[in-house]
């Protein structure tokens, strides 16, 4: 046997396989721990025991630098202060929740939204990512596509809720994210000046644009529900939290807009 030759008495392929298995198991363990940086520890429902971490335990806190400035340390001991405006329909753990108010506004079930940042999403160069088309003159509608501006918005009940006044474009993805809908306003008593319309955002994924009939149809909510769509504070940008609330409102309408939608199919 030549001096220094280990392949004659060690199966190198088998050793490499064992090392790969050890590495892969360690990778899975690492990813499972990193997956618990947010949302953990779990709060037990209807129990007096302590928080639930599961296996493996949560990782050590790590501080991240945020693109918009500041830092974020996770995991942390922060608790969502919002009360859950719903009650279980049965006493056992995991029972379905029944809303106690307006679930689309209260953020219950499919209408739930996360406490994201109040800052708008930005692109790599620091510019605001989602803006109205009126402030982005370098973007336009493809001439072969219907321009929804000026179209009436019709709810699931067939009634007109408002008119599309502008489009909000995602400058990073080069596509339309929202339709800006102008809702008719009611003048205050004694006010002779014409009321300014209120503007709300409609995610384009929740709409169907009918170019022939010049209508924008919305299946998730009724016409009267548009008045309760969460507002966006600025006229030319929308924050991450506002996006979550707006999208959750329309998503919740698929279940809560009509009483019949919460009932069984049979």
Order of alpha helices (4+ residues) and beta strands (2+ residues): alpha-beta-beta-beta-beta-alpha-beta-beta-beta-beta-beta-beta-beta-alpha
